[in-house]
Amino acid sequence: MTFKEGQEFKIRVKPKDDCNSFAINFGHDAENIALHFNPRFDSNTIVFNSLSGGCWGSEECEGNFPFVRGEECKFHINFNSSQFYIRLPDGSMLNFPNRLGDVKYKYFDVSGDARIIGVKVK
């Protein structure tokens, strides 16, 4: 699945009732991830990072945490060559630098204690 600059990626996920965390990754492959989006229920924090050549960058944390264990949620992601823009389930917006700087990514991965309900790119 290709995700390009100017497109909107909509995703619906349902964290498990005992969810500790889940992660959504966009990039070129498992060793080059432009956006690592990681809601962590144990700390009520969203952690952002990137992975380049297998090496993690510095984490950025966000305290706004509109996720609830066991409840389906949806959020939207857009990006350009400099930033990712994430609209959270409560409507608030977050930004994270596009550290890889590309305008097209083909790698998409969801891991952790959540199930994908739906994905739409438009």
MOPETA-V414260 format. One record per pair of residues at least 12 apart in sequence whose ideal C-beta (glycine too) atoms are under 10 Angstrom apart, sorted by the first residue. I is the first residue (numbers start at 1). GAP is how many residues later the second one is. D is the distance in Angstrom with one decimal. If there is no record, write none. Layout:
# MOPETA-V414260
i=<I I>
gap=<GAP GAP>
d=<D D>
This chain:
# MOPETA-V414260
i=<1 1 1 1 1 1 1 2 2 2 2 2 2 3 3 3 3 3 3 3 3 3 3 3 3 3 3 4 4 4 4 4 4 4 5 5 5 5 5 5 5 5 5 6 6 6 6 7 7 7 7 7 7 8 8 8 8 8 8 8 8 8 9 9 9 9 9 9 9 9 9 9 9 9 9 9 9 9 10 10 10 10 10 10 10 10 10 10 11 11 11 11 11 11 11 11 11 11 11 11 11 11 11 12 12 12 12 12 12 12 12 12 12 12 13 13 13 13 13 13 13 13 13 13 13 13 13 13 13 14 14 14 14 14 14 14 14 14 15 15 15 15 15 15 15 15 15 15 15 15 15 16 16 16 16 16 16 16 17 17 17 17 18 18 18 18 19 19 19 19 19 19 19 19 19 19 19 19 20 20 20 20 20 20 20 20 21 21 21 21 21 21 21 21 21 21 21 21 21 21 22 22 22 22 22 22 22 22 22 22 22 22 22 23 23 23 23 23 23 23 23 23 23 23 23 23 24 24 24 24 24 24 24 24 24 24 24 24 24 24 25 25 25 25 25 25 25 25 25 25 25 26 26 26 26 26 26 26 26 26 26 26 27 27 27 27 27 27 27 27 27 27 28 28 28 28 28 28 28 28 29 29 29 29 29 30 30 30 30 31 31 31 31 31 31 32 32 32 32 32 32 32 32 32 32 33 33 33 33 33 33 33 33 33 33 33 33 34 34 34 34 34 34 34 34 34 34 34 34 34 34 35 35 35 35 35 35 35 35 35 35 35 35 35 35 36 36 36 36 36 36 36 36 36 37 37 37 37 37 37 37 37 37 38 38 38 38 39 39 39 39 39 39 39 39 39 40 40 40 40 41 41 41 41 41 41 43 43 43 44 44 44 44 45 45 45 45 45 45 46 46 46 46 46 46 46 46 46 46 46 46 47 47 47 47 48 48 48 48 48 48 48 48 48 49 49 49 50 50 50 50 50 50 51 51 52 52 57 57 57 58 60 60 60 60 62 62 62 62 62 62 64 64 64 64 64 65 65 66 66 66 66 66 67 67 67 67 68 69 69 71 72 72 72 72 72 73 73 73 73 73 74 74 74 74 74 74 75 75 75 75 75 75 75 76 76 76 76 77 77 77 78 79 79 79 79 79 79 79 80 80 80 81 81 81 81 81 82 82 82 82 82 83 83 83 83 84 84 84 84 85 108>
gap=<25 104 105 106 107 118 120 102 103 104 105 106 119 23 24 31 32 74 75 76 100 101 102 103 104 105 118 75 98 99 100 101 102 117 73 74 75 76 93 97 98 99 100 72 73 74 97 70 71 72 97 114 115 68 69 70 71 77 79 112 113 114 15 17 26 66 67 68 69 70 75 77 96 99 110 111 112 113 64 65 66 67 77 108 109 110 111 112 13 26 62 63 64 65 66 97 99 105 106 107 108 109 110 60 61 62 63 77 103 104 105 106 107 108 26 54 59 60 61 62 76 97 99 101 102 103 104 105 106 55 56 57 58 59 100 101 102 103 24 26 52 53 54 55 56 57 58 97 98 99 100 25 53 54 96 97 98 99 52 53 54 96 23 51 52 95 20 21 22 23 48 49 50 51 93 94 95 96 19 20 21 22 23 49 92 93 17 18 19 20 21 22 24 25 26 46 90 91 92 93 15 16 17 18 19 45 88 89 90 91 92 93 94 13 14 15 16 17 24 26 86 87 88 89 90 91 12 13 14 15 51 53 62 84 85 86 87 88 90 92 12 13 24 25 26 80 82 83 84 85 86 24 51 53 58 72 74 79 80 81 82 83 23 24 25 73 75 78 79 80 81 82 23 24 72 74 76 77 78 79 22 76 77 78 80 21 24 77 79 20 21 22 23 24 76 18 19 20 21 22 23 68 70 73 75 16 17 18 19 21 23 24 66 67 72 74 76 16 17 18 45 50 62 63 64 65 66 67 68 71 73 13 14 15 16 42 44 49 51 61 62 63 64 65 70 12 13 14 15 20 21 23 60 73 12 25 38 40 47 49 57 59 73 21 23 73 74 23 26 27 28 34 36 49 73 75 21 25 27 72 24 26 27 28 71 72 18 20 22 19 20 21 23 14 16 17 18 19 20 14 15 16 17 18 19 20 21 40 42 48 50 12 13 14 15 12 13 14 36 38 46 47 48 49 12 47 50 34 46 47 48 49 50 48 49 47 48 40 42 43 41 34 35 36 37 24 26 30 32 33 34 24 26 28 29 30 23 25 22 23 24 25 26 21 22 23 47 21 44 45 18 17 42 43 45 46 15 16 17 41 44 13 14 15 43 44 46 12 13 14 15 16 17 19 12 13 17 44 17 19 44 15 16 17 19 23 24 25 26 18 21 23 17 19 20 21 22 13 15 16 17 19 12 13 14 15 12 13 14 15 13 13>
d=<9.9 9.2 7.0 8.8 5.5 7.8 6.8 6.2 7.4 5.2 9.8 9.3 8.1 6.1 9.8 9.7 9.7 8.1 9.6 7.9 9.9 7.3 5.1 7.6 9.0 6.9 6.1 8.9 9.7 6.5 4.8 8.0 9.8 8.6 8.5 6.3 5.1 6.7 9.1 8.6 3.8 7.0 9.5 7.6 8.7 7.5 8.4 9.2 7.2 8.5 9.5 5.5 6.6 5.6 7.4 5.3 9.7 9.4 9.1 8.3 7.2 5.7 9.3 7.7 10.0 9.1 6.9 4.5 7.4 8.6 9.9 9.7 9.7 8.3 7.4 7.7 5.3 8.6 6.4 7.8 5.2 8.1 9.4 7.7 7.1 4.5 7.6 7.5 6.8 9.6 9.2 6.6 6.3 7.9 7.4 9.2 8.0 7.0 8.4 7.3 5.3 8.0 9.5 6.1 7.1 4.2 8.5 9.6 9.7 7.4 4.0 4.4 7.7 8.7 9.3 8.9 7.2 6.3 7.7 8.4 9.8 7.0 9.6 4.6 6.7 5.7 6.2 8.8 9.4 9.7 7.4 7.2 4.4 7.6 6.3 5.1 8.3 5.6 7.7 7.2 6.3 7.5 5.4 6.6 7.2 8.5 7.6 8.4 6.2 4.5 8.2 9.8 7.1 7.0 8.9 4.5 6.6 7.4 5.6 4.2 9.5 9.1 9.0 7.0 8.5 7.0 8.5 9.5 5.5 9.5 8.4 9.4 4.9 7.6 7.3 3.8 6.2 9.9 9.9 7.2 5.8 5.6 9.8 9.2 7.5 5.8 6.0 6.3 4.4 6.3 7.2 9.0 9.5 9.8 8.4 9.9 9.1 5.1 6.6 8.6 9.0 7.4 6.2 8.9 8.9 8.9 6.8 6.8 3.4 5.6 3.6 9.1 9.7 6.1 6.6 4.3 8.1 9.3 8.6 9.5 7.8 7.1 5.1 5.3 9.9 8.8 7.9 4.6 7.9 8.9 8.9 8.1 9.6 7.9 7.4 5.4 8.3 9.0 8.8 9.2 7.5 8.9 9.6 9.6 8.1 9.5 7.1 7.1 4.4 7.7 7.6 9.8 7.4 8.0 7.9 9.6 9.6 4.9 9.2 6.8 5.9 8.3 7.9 7.1 9.0 6.8 8.7 5.5 8.4 4.7 8.5 8.5 10.0 9.7 7.4 7.5 9.2 6.4 6.7 5.5 9.6 9.8 8.3 5.2 9.6 8.2 8.7 7.1 7.2 6.6 8.2 6.3 4.6 8.9 9.6 8.6 6.4 5.9 6.7 8.2 10.0 6.5 9.3 9.1 7.7 7.9 6.0 4.1 8.1 9.9 9.0 9.6 9.5 8.1 8.9 7.3 8.1 5.8 8.5 8.7 7.8 7.4 9.1 9.3 5.7 6.6 4.2 8.3 6.8 5.9 8.9 7.2 8.5 6.9 9.8 7.3 7.4 5.0 8.3 6.2 9.5 7.6 8.8 8.9 8.3 6.6 4.4 6.3 6.5 8.1 9.0 8.9 9.0 9.5 8.9 9.9 8.6 7.7 8.3 6.7 9.0 7.8 9.7 8.8 9.7 9.2 7.9 9.3 6.9 9.1 5.0 9.2 9.7 9.4 8.7 8.5 9.0 8.6 9.5 9.3 8.2 7.1 8.9 6.0 9.9 8.3 8.5 9.4 8.7 7.4 9.3 4.3 8.5 9.8 5.1 6.8 6.3 9.3 6.5 9.0 7.0 4.3 8.2 7.4 6.4 9.3 8.2 8.6 8.1 7.3 9.7 5.4 7.4 5.5 8.0 4.5 7.5 7.1 8.3 8.6 7.8 9.3 4.4 8.8 9.8 8.6 8.9 9.6 8.2 7.9 8.4 4.2 6.6 9.2 9.1 6.9 6.5 9.0 5.9 9.9 9.7 9.4 9.6 6.4 8.4 9.2 8.9 9.4 5.7 9.9 8.9 6.8 7.6 5.7 9.9 7.4 8.8 9.4 5.1 4.8 3.8 8.6 7.2 8.3 6.9 9.4 9.1 8.9 8.6 9.7 9.0 9.2 9.7 9.1 5.8 9.4 8.3 4.1 9.1 9.2 9.2 9.3 9.5 6.2 8.1 7.9 9.6 5.9 5.4 5.7 9.4 9.8 9.9 9.4 8.9 9.7 9.5 9.5 9.8 9.6 9.7 10.0 9.7 8.9 5.7 9.3 8.1 9.9 8.3 7.0 9.8 7.0 6.1 9.3 5.4 7.1 5.3 9.5 6.8 5.6 9.6 7.4 5.2 7.1 6.2 5.8 4.7 7.6 5.8 9.6 10.0 9.4>
